[in-house]
Amino acid sequence: MAIVIRPYGLEHIPAVQAFNRRLREGGAPPYLQFPEHPVPRWLPRRAGNDRTYNEFFLALEGDAVRGTYGIKHQDFYFADGAVRSVGLYHHPFSEGIVNKAYNTVAIHMTREAIRYCPLLYALGMGGYDQPLPRMLKLLGWSDCLVPFYFRVLRPARFLRNVGILRTNRWRRLLADIGAFSGAGAIAIALAQRWAAHGAPRAEPMRVKPVPHFSEWADMLWERNKNHHALVAVRDRAALNVLFPPENHAFLRLEVERSGSPVGWAVVSDARKNPKYGDMKVGTILDCFAAPGDALMVVRAAAQALEERGVDLIVSNQSYGAWRRAFRHAGFLEGPSNFIFAASKELSRLISPLDPATIQFNRSDGDGLYQYV
């Protein structure tokens, strides 16, 4: 029977539940579970939210669900001055993960998603060894890595908890020696100090937690949007949808110099991640400023998270000015599995693809779903 793509409706809930059950019973990782209600918890489409919203689709074989995916729609600003709606392709789960009879479902879903939303991208995906980025390459998508930055505030806890340092007995032994002897703390401090070598001296600033974004965010957006070849619209209307005032998992920071706003950041310490063990991890989810003010904003965000008692601060950033700012703020660059991939139509509008000229970070992917 042919596979057809349909919007997720209430009548499909039992079939989605059965699909999730087959994935679990087939040994799929626990995170490969599609939402069991057609109205998204994250960014549902409703009155007053018709520009930044999420919708779900199903790949159906008769009444059975054989695949799922979501598309988050959001306005982006392009180098030609145009604002266009762009889609984030996310949660593309196929029964082919556990049953080879459905290996072609993933390609069918992706092609249908492109027909529906030609300006499409994917973000994150867990590295080039995963099935999705490999498939997107075969379909002719352009891609690049979005660098990963981290700053260690409590080295002993970092050395005892970070999984990549403890993948075998010898690594665990060396990490434990470094933690207990203090040598690890010295090495990390020196590396972070070296990363910040040559950084401009810190300027006086005022950092204000704010409950929501208002007129000053519009002013910063209009003043600085032209620095980018591609950037999601970050005016107050879009930001208050992405980071709703009622969601207290997000700490919104307005950064001022001499009484005037120069930038903002959104940070959080609300999410646990098994790969960081028992550490309290702070994440810089999003930020915006003129390129020359990026360092001030990163320092403000890091200071706010340090005051909240986190052990480690992490972020992913593509834009060149933010990458320099994170290094100058004492962040180290680690191995990244955070991939940006653009459909052919989107690639055509931003060719050549230079990650340093486009702004993508964790708020542009599906990671915010974890905070809803």
C-alpha positions in Angstrom: 0.0 0.0 0.0 1.3 3.5 -0.9 2.6 5.9 1.8 0.7 9.2 1.9 1.5 12.3 4.0 -1.3 13.9 6.0 -1.5 16.5 8.7 -1.8 14.9 12.2 -5.4 15.0 13.4 -7.2 13.8 16.6 -8.3 10.7 14.8 -4.7 9.6 14.4 -3.8 9.5 18.1 -4.2 5.7 18.5 -2.1 5.1 15.4 0.7 7.4 16.7 0.6 5.6 20.0 0.9 2.2 18.2 3.8 3.7 16.1 5.7 4.8 19.2 5.1 1.4 20.8 6.5 -0.4 17.8 9.6 1.8 17.9 10.1 1.1 21.6 9.6 -2.7 21.2 12.0 -2.7 18.2 14.8 -1.3 20.4 14.8 2.4 19.2 16.4 4.9 21.5 13.9 6.3 24.1 14.0 9.8 22.7 12.5 8.6 19.4 8.9 9.1 20.5 6.6 11.4 18.6 4.1 13.6 20.5 0.8 11.7 21.1 -1.4 14.7 20.5 -1.8 16.7 17.3 -1.7 20.1 18.9 2.0 20.9 19.6 3.0 21.8 23.2 5.7 23.9 21.6 4.6 26.8 19.4 1.0 25.7 18.6 -0.7 27.7 15.8 -3.3 30.0 17.3 -4.7 33.5 17.1 -1.9 36.0 17.3 0.7 33.3 16.5 0.5 32.8 12.7 4.1 33.6 11.8 6.0 31.5 14.3 4.3 28.1 14.9 4.8 24.4 14.7 2.7 21.7 12.9 2.9 17.9 12.7 2.6 15.5 9.7 2.3 11.7 9.5 3.3 9.2 6.9 0.3 6.8 6.6 0.0 3.4 5.1 -3.7 2.9 5.3 -4.6 3.6 8.9 -1.1 2.8 10.2 1.5 5.5 11.0 4.9 4.6 9.4 6.6 7.9 9.9 6.3 11.3 11.6 7.8 14.8 11.3 7.3 18.4 12.4 7.9 21.7 10.6 8.4 24.9 12.7 7.6 28.0 10.6 9.4 31.2 11.3 10.3 34.4 9.5 14.0 34.9 8.5 15.7 38.0 7.3 17.9 37.6 4.2 20.9 39.6 2.8 18.7 41.0 0.0 16.5 42.7 2.6 13.6 40.3 2.2 11.8 38.5 5.0 10.7 35.0 4.1 9.0 32.2 6.0 11.5 29.3 6.6 10.7 25.9 8.0 12.7 23.8 10.5 12.4 20.1 9.7 12.4 18.2 13.0 11.5 14.9 14.6 11.5 12.9 11.4 11.0 9.4 12.8 10.5 6.5 10.5 9.5 2.9 11.2 12.5 2.0 9.0 14.6 2.5 12.2 13.3 -0.9 13.4 11.8 -2.5 10.2 13.8 -2.5 7.0 10.6 -2.8 5.0 10.1 0.9 5.6 13.6 2.1 4.8 12.3 4.4 2.1 9.8 6.2 4.3 12.3 8.8 5.5 13.2 9.9 2.0 9.5 10.1 1.0 8.8 12.3 4.1 11.7 14.6 3.4 10.7 15.1 -0.2 7.1 15.8 0.7 8.3 18.3 3.4 10.4 20.1 0.8 7.4 20.3 -1.6 5.3 21.8 1.2 8.0 24.1 2.4 10.8 24.6 -0.1 12.8 26.9 2.2 13.6 24.2 4.7 16.5 23.5 7.1 17.5 21.0 9.8 19.6 21.8 12.8 21.4 19.6 15.4 21.0 16.0 14.3 23.7 14.5 16.5 26.6 14.4 14.0 27.5 13.3 10.5 27.4 9.6 11.5 23.6 9.8 12.0 21.1 8.7 9.3 19.4 12.1 8.8 22.4 14.2 7.8 23.6 11.4 5.6 20.3 11.3 3.8 20.1 15.1 3.4 23.5 15.1 1.8 22.3 12.5 -0.7 19.3 14.8 -1.5 21.7 17.7 -2.3 21.3 19.8 0.8 24.2 22.1 1.9 25.6 21.8 5.4 28.1 23.0 7.9 28.9 22.4 11.6 27.8 25.0 14.1 30.7 25.3 16.7 30.2 24.2 20.3 31.6 26.4 23.1 31.9 25.6 26.8 33.3 27.2 29.9 34.1 25.2 33.0 33.3 26.9 36.4 33.9 23.9 38.6 36.7 21.8 37.1 36.5 18.9 39.6 32.8 18.3 39.0 33.5 18.6 35.3 36.2 16.0 35.3 34.1 13.6 37.3 31.0 13.9 35.2 31.6 14.6 31.5 31.1 11.4 29.6 33.5 12.1 26.8 36.4 12.2 29.3 35.3 8.8 30.9 34.8 6.5 27.9 37.3 3.9 29.1 39.2 2.9 32.2 42.4 5.0 31.4 40.4 8.2 30.6 38.4 7.8 33.8 41.6 7.3 35.8 43.3 10.4 34.3 40.1 12.5 34.8 39.9 11.3 38.5 43.6 12.1 39.1 43.1 15.5 37.6 40.0 16.2 39.7 41.5 15.0 43.0 45.0 16.5 42.5 44.0 19.9 41.3 46.1 19.5 38.2 42.9 19.3 36.0 41.6 22.6 37.5 45.0 24.3 36.7 45.0 23.0 33.1 41.4 24.1 32.5 42.0 27.5 34.0 45.1 28.0 31.8 43.3 26.9 28.7 40.4 29.2 29.3 42.7 32.1 30.1 44.6 31.4 26.9 41.3 31.4 24.9 40.7 34.9 26.3 44.2 36.1 25.5 44.1 39.5 23.8 40.4 40.1 24.6 39.3 43.8 25.1 39.0 45.0 28.6 35.6 44.6 30.1 33.4 47.7 29.9 31.0 48.9 32.6 27.6 47.4 31.9 24.2 46.9 33.5 22.4 43.5 33.2 18.7 43.5 33.8 16.6 40.4 33.9 13.4 41.3 32.1 10.0 39.4 32.1 9.5 39.9 28.4 10.9 41.7 25.3 9.6 45.2 24.5 10.3 48.2 22.3 14.0 48.2 22.9 14.3 44.7 21.3 12.7 46.1 18.2 15.2 48.9 18.1 18.1 46.5 18.4 16.7 44.3 15.7 16.2 47.1 13.2 19.7 48.5 14.0 21.6 45.2 13.6 19.7 42.8 11.2 21.7 43.9 8.2 24.9 42.5 9.6 23.8 39.0 8.6 23.4 37.0 5.4 20.6 35.0 7.2 19.1 35.4 10.6 15.7 34.5 12.2 13.6 37.6 12.8 14.4 38.6 16.4 11.9 41.4 17.1 9.8 41.5 20.2 6.8 39.8 18.6 8.9 36.8 17.6 10.9 36.6 20.8 7.8 36.7 23.0 6.5 33.7 21.1 9.7 31.7 21.3 10.4 32.7 25.0 6.9 33.3 26.4 6.8 35.5 29.5 4.9 32.8 31.4 7.7 30.2 30.9 10.1 30.7 33.9 12.7 28.3 32.5 14.1 31.2 30.5 16.1 34.0 32.0 15.9 37.0 29.6 18.7 39.5 30.0 18.8 43.1 28.7 22.3 44.4 28.6 22.9 48.2 28.8 25.8 50.5 28.4 25.5 54.1 29.7 21.8 53.6 30.1 21.1 52.4 26.6 20.3 48.8 25.5 23.1 47.2 23.4 22.0 43.6 23.3 20.2 40.7 25.0 20.6 37.1 25.8 18.3 34.2 26.9 19.9 31.7 29.2 18.6 28.7 31.2 19.8 26.2 33.8 16.5 24.3 33.8 17.4 21.2 31.8 19.3 18.1 32.9 21.4 16.3 30.3 22.6 12.7 31.0 25.9 13.3 29.1 26.8 15.9 31.8 26.1 13.6 34.7 25.2 15.3 37.9 26.5 18.7 36.9 24.3 21.8 36.9 24.6 23.1 33.3 23.8 26.5 32.1 23.0 27.1 28.5 23.2 30.4 26.5 20.3 29.7 24.2 20.1 32.9 22.2 21.7 36.3 22.0 21.7 39.4 19.7 23.7 42.6 19.5 25.9 44.6 17.1 29.0 42.6 16.3 31.1 45.0 18.4 28.9 44.5 21.4 28.8 40.7 21.3 31.5 40.2 23.9 29.7 42.4 26.4 26.6 40.3 26.0 28.4 37.0 26.3 30.1 38.2 29.5 26.8 39.3 30.9 25.1 36.0 30.1 28.0 34.0 31.6 28.0 36.2 34.7 24.2 35.6 35.2 24.7 31.8 34.9 27.6 31.8 37.3 25.5 33.7 39.8 23.0 30.9 39.5 25.6 28.4 40.6 26.1 26.4 37.4 29.1 24.1 37.0 29.4 24.4 33.2 28.1 26.8 30.6 27.5 25.7 27.0 26.4 27.2 23.7 26.4 26.7 20.0 27.1 29.6 17.7 27.6 30.0 13.9 28.0 33.8 13.4 31.6 35.0 13.3 31.2 37.8 15.8 29.6 35.5 18.4 32.3 32.9 17.9 35.0 35.6 18.6 33.1 36.8 21.6 32.8 33.4 23.2 36.5 32.8 22.8 37.4 36.2 24.3 35.0 35.5 27.2 37.2 32.4 28.1 35.1 29.7 26.4 36.8 26.7 24.8 35.7 25.2 21.5 34.8 21.5 21.8 33.8 18.8 19.3 30.5 19.7 17.8 27.7 17.4 16.5 25.4 20.4 15.8 24.8 20.5 12.1 23.0 23.1 10.0 21.7 21.7 6.7 19.8 23.8 4.1 17.5 22.6 1.3 18.5 23.3 -2.3 16.1 26.3 -2.5 17.3 27.8 0.8 20.9 27.1 -0.2 20.4 29.0 -3.4 19.4 32.2 -1.5 22.4 32.1 0.8 25.1 30.8 -1.5 27.9 30.5 -0.8 27.2 28.9 2.6 29.5 30.6 5.0 28.6 29.8 8.7 30.3 32.9 9.9 27.8 35.1 8.1 24.6 33.4 9.3 23.3 33.4 12.8 22.2 30.0 14.1 22.3 28.8 17.7 20.3 26.6 20.0 17.1 28.6 19.9 16.9 28.1 16.1 16.5 24.3 16.5 14.0 22.1 18.3 15.9 22.3 21.6 13.4 24.8 23.0 10.8 22.0 23.0 12.6 20.6 26.0 11.8 23.7 28.1 8.0 23.7 27.4 
